[in-house]
C-alpha cells in the first residue's frame, strides 16, 4: 500500500506500537542513506521509504498475508476506541470535562 502522507503511516504504525516508537522509526527510515530503507514492525508489516528522483519521499507498507486479518482488526479496535472517546467527550457537560 503506498502512502504519500507521513501522518497516515504514523497513525497506522501507532495502532500496532507506541506512538513514540512509530515516530522514531519513521525518522530513522527517512534519514537512512540506503536506496530504499525499510523496517519490519513486530513481524506484522514492513514499512519502506521510497525516494523519488525529484527528492520527495513516500512510504510503502506491506502487511504479512498471514497476519493481515490481525493487523486490520487491531486498526479497527483503535479506531473504535478513538471514536468512543471522542463521542463520550462531546456528550459530557463542560463542567465534567473541566473537572468541576
GROMACS elastic network, one bead per residue, 0.5 to 0.9 nm:
[ bonds ]
;  ai    aj funct       b0    kb
    1    59     6  0.82643   500
    1    60     6  0.55538   500
    1    61     6  0.51570   500
    1    62     6  0.63147   500
    1    63     6  0.85444   500
    2    58     6  0.72622   500
    2    59     6  0.57811   500
    2    61     6  0.63986   500
    2    62     6  0.88581   500
    3     6     6  0.72206   500
    3     8     6  0.71962   500
    3     9     6  0.68083   500
    3    58     6  0.58666   500
    3    60     6  0.60905   500
    3    61     6  0.76438   500
    4     8     6  0.82609   500
    4     9     6  0.86453   500
    4    57     6  0.73709   500
    4    59     6  0.62026   500
    4    60     6  0.87043   500
    5     8     6  0.55494   500
    5     9     6  0.69085   500
    5    10     6  0.89590   500
    5    58     6  0.70771   500
    5    59     6  0.78927   500
    6     9     6  0.51878   500
    6    10     6  0.61625   500
    6    11     6  0.86848   500
    6    26     6  0.81799   500
    6    57     6  0.89715   500
    6    58     6  0.75096   500
    6    59     6  0.74044   500
    7    11     6  0.61637   500
    7    12     6  0.86551   500
    8    11     6  0.51335   500
    8    12     6  0.62978   500
    8    13     6  0.86945   500
    9    12     6  0.50949   500
    9    13     6  0.61631   500
    9    14     6  0.84692   500
    9    22     6  0.87477   500
    9    26     6  0.85347   500
    9    47     6  0.85497   500
    9    59     6  0.74420   500
    9    60     6  0.89073   500
    9    61     6  0.80706   500
   10    13     6  0.51540   500
   10    14     6  0.59566   500
   10    15     6  0.87590   500
   10    19     6  0.74830   500
   10    22     6  0.59890   500
   10    23     6  0.64076   500
   10    26     6  0.75704   500
   11    14     6  0.50007   500
   11    15     6  0.65518   500
   11    19     6  0.79230   500
   11    22     6  0.83633   500
   12    15     6  0.54707   500
   12    16     6  0.72513   500
   12    22     6  0.88799   500
   12    75     6  0.70684   500
   13    16     6  0.53387   500
   13    17     6  0.62460   500
   13    18     6  0.81403   500
   13    19     6  0.74303   500
   13    21     6  0.87250   500
   13    22     6  0.56566   500
   13    23     6  0.86177   500
   13    41     6  0.80156   500
   14    17     6  0.51450   500
   14    18     6  0.55907   500
   14    20     6  0.81784   500
   14    21     6  0.80614   500
   14    22     6  0.58849   500
   14    23     6  0.84775   500
   14    75     6  0.89787   500
   15    18     6  0.76620   500
   15    19     6  0.80377   500
   15    71     6  0.85849   500
   15    74     6  0.66040   500
   15    75     6  0.55517   500
   15    76     6  0.88563   500
   15    77     6  0.85476   500
   15    78     6  0.61263   500
   15    79     6  0.85134   500
   16    19     6  0.87906   500
   16    22     6  0.87667   500
   16    41     6  0.81119   500
   16    42     6  0.81019   500
   16    44     6  0.86947   500
   16    71     6  0.76054   500
   16    74     6  0.71278   500
   16    75     6  0.76357   500
   17    20     6  0.84400   500
   17    21     6  0.67552   500
   17    22     6  0.67106   500
   17    41     6  0.83230   500
   17    42     6  0.83977   500
   18    21     6  0.54285   500
   18    22     6  0.64405   500
   18    23     6  0.89242   500
   19    23     6  0.62237   500
   19    24     6  0.85813   500
   20    23     6  0.52257   500
   20    24     6  0.61570   500
   20    25     6  0.85659   500
   21    24     6  0.50435   500
   21    25     6  0.59959   500
   21    26     6  0.85940   500
   22    25     6  0.51497   500
   22    26     6  0.62918   500
   22    27     6  0.87016   500
   23    26     6  0.52231   500
   23    27     6  0.62469   500
   23    28     6  0.87223   500
   24    27     6  0.51337   500
   24    28     6  0.62185   500
   24    29     6  0.86495   500
   25    28     6  0.52217   500
   25    29     6  0.62346   500
   25    30     6  0.86495   500
   25    39     6  0.79458   500
   26    29     6  0.51201   500
   26    30     6  0.60862   500
   26    31     6  0.86409   500
   26    47     6  0.85647   500
   26    49     6  0.85242   500
   27    30     6  0.51223   500
   27    31     6  0.62012   500
   27    32     6  0.86125   500
   28    31     6  0.52938   500
   28    32     6  0.61642   500
   28    37     6  0.89913   500
   29    32     6  0.52298   500
   29    33     6  0.87208   500
   29    34     6  0.88483   500
   29    36     6  0.87913   500
   29    37     6  0.57089   500
   29    38     6  0.65796   500
   29    39     6  0.76401   500
   29    47     6  0.86821   500
   29    48     6  0.75314   500
   29    49     6  0.64823   500
   30    33     6  0.84672   500
   30    37     6  0.77563   500
   30    49     6  0.65715   500
   30    57     6  0.78975   500
   31    34     6  0.89597   500
   32    35     6  0.83058   500
   32    36     6  0.85075   500
   32    37     6  0.63253   500
   33    36     6  0.83738   500
   33    37     6  0.76684   500
   34    37     6  0.53236   500
   34    38     6  0.89086   500
   35    49     6  0.88083   500
   35    50     6  0.80787   500
   35    51     6  0.75943   500
   36    48     6  0.64547   500
   36    49     6  0.58056   500
   36    50     6  0.57332   500
   36    51     6  0.70862   500
   37    47     6  0.83900   500
   37    48     6  0.55910   500
   37    49     6  0.56278   500
   37    50     6  0.77085   500
   38    46     6  0.66749   500
   38    47     6  0.53617   500
   38    49     6  0.63518   500
   38    60     6  0.89332   500
   39    45     6  0.84575   500
   39    46     6  0.55327   500
   39    47     6  0.54369   500
   39    48     6  0.65458   500
   40    43     6  0.60032   500
   40    44     6  0.73199   500
   40    45     6  0.57932   500
   40    47     6  0.64667   500
   40    48     6  0.88684   500
   41    44     6  0.58675   500
   41    45     6  0.54258   500
   41    46     6  0.59807   500
   41    47     6  0.75390   500
   42    45     6  0.71337   500
   42    46     6  0.88784   500
   43    46     6  0.78574   500
   43    64     6  0.76346   500
   43    67     6  0.85110   500
   44    62     6  0.87124   500
   44    63     6  0.60828   500
   44    64     6  0.56459   500
   44    65     6  0.88128   500
   44    66     6  0.86629   500
   44    67     6  0.59571   500
   44    68     6  0.75885   500
   44    70     6  0.84560   500
   44    71     6  0.69659   500
   45    61     6  0.67859   500
   45    62     6  0.54336   500
   45    64     6  0.55698   500
   45    67     6  0.82890   500
   45    68     6  0.84861   500
   45    71     6  0.83739   500
   46    60     6  0.80202   500
   46    61     6  0.56414   500
   46    62     6  0.51284   500
   46    63     6  0.64696   500
   46    64     6  0.79389   500
   47    59     6  0.67654   500
   47    60     6  0.57689   500
   47    62     6  0.65958   500
   47    63     6  0.88768   500
   48    58     6  0.84567   500
   48    59     6  0.55945   500
   48    60     6  0.51093   500
   48    61     6  0.64590   500
   48    62     6  0.84061   500
   49    57     6  0.64831   500
   49    58     6  0.58738   500
   49    60     6  0.64232   500
   49    61     6  0.89823   500
   50    56     6  0.83447   500
   50    57     6  0.56207   500
   50    58     6  0.52291   500
   50    59     6  0.56970   500
   50    60     6  0.69466   500
   51    54     6  0.81184   500
   51    55     6  0.61313   500
   51    56     6  0.58394   500
   51    58     6  0.65987   500
   51    59     6  0.86225   500
   52    55     6  0.53655   500
   52    56     6  0.53957   500
   52    57     6  0.62507   500
   52    58     6  0.79313   500
   53    56     6  0.74922   500
   62    65     6  0.87336   500
   63    66     6  0.84976   500
   63    67     6  0.70895   500
   63    68     6  0.57996   500
   63    71     6  0.78129   500
   64    67     6  0.53088   500
   64    68     6  0.58871   500
   65    68     6  0.51655   500
   65    69     6  0.81797   500
   66    69     6  0.75246   500
   66    70     6  0.85288   500
   67    70     6  0.52699   500
   67    71     6  0.62524   500
   67    72     6  0.86894   500
   68    71     6  0.51909   500
   68    72     6  0.61403   500
   68    73     6  0.85184   500
   69    72     6  0.52307   500
   69    73     6  0.60468   500
   69    74     6  0.85833   500
   70    73     6  0.51320   500
   70    74     6  0.61649   500
   70    75     6  0.86792   500
   71    74     6  0.51473   500
   71    75     6  0.62422   500
   71    76     6  0.86471   500
   72    75     6  0.50923   500
   72    76     6  0.61724   500
   72    77     6  0.86449   500
   73    76     6  0.50534   500
   73    77     6  0.61770   500
   73    78     6  0.87401   500
   74    77     6  0.50294   500
   74    78     6  0.63005   500
   74    79     6  0.85520   500
   75    78     6  0.52542   500
   75    79     6  0.61153   500
   75    80     6  0.86328   500
   76    80     6  0.60564   500
   76    81     6  0.85299   500
   77    80     6  0.51750   500
   77    81     6  0.61416   500
   77    82     6  0.86266   500
   78    81     6  0.50737   500
   78    82     6  0.61755   500
   78    83     6  0.85584   500
   79    82     6  0.52187   500
   79    83     6  0.61740   500
   79    84     6  0.87152   500
   80    84     6  0.61195   500
   80    85     6  0.85193   500
   81    84     6  0.51809   500
   81    85     6  0.60865   500
   81    86     6  0.85430   500
   82    85     6  0.51159   500
   82    86     6  0.61115   500
   82    87     6  0.85133   500
   83    86     6  0.52103   500
   83    87     6  0.60833   500
   83    88     6  0.85939   500
   84    88     6  0.60041   500
   84    89     6  0.84416   500
   85    88     6  0.51844   500
   85    89     6  0.61076   500
   85    90     6  0.86392   500
   86    89     6  0.50788   500
   86    90     6  0.62027   500
   86    91     6  0.86648   500
   87    90     6  0.51788   500
   87    91     6  0.62236   500
   87    92     6  0.87342   500
   88    91     6  0.51077   500
   88    92     6  0.61522   500
   89    92     6  0.53466   500
   89    93     6  0.84105   500
   89    97     6  0.72617   500
   90    93     6  0.78529   500
   90    94     6  0.87414   500
   91    94     6  0.89074   500
   92    95     6  0.81840   500
   92    96     6  0.62308   500
   92    97     6  0.65131   500
   93    96     6  0.54661   500
   93    97     6  0.66455   500
   93    98     6  0.89572   500
   94    97     6  0.50989   500
   94    98     6  0.62313   500
   94    99     6  0.86978   500
   94   100     6  0.88551   500
   95    98     6  0.51385   500
   95    99     6  0.62380   500
   95   100     6  0.52595   500
   96    99     6  0.51501   500
   96   100     6  0.60055   500
   97   100     6  0.78235   500
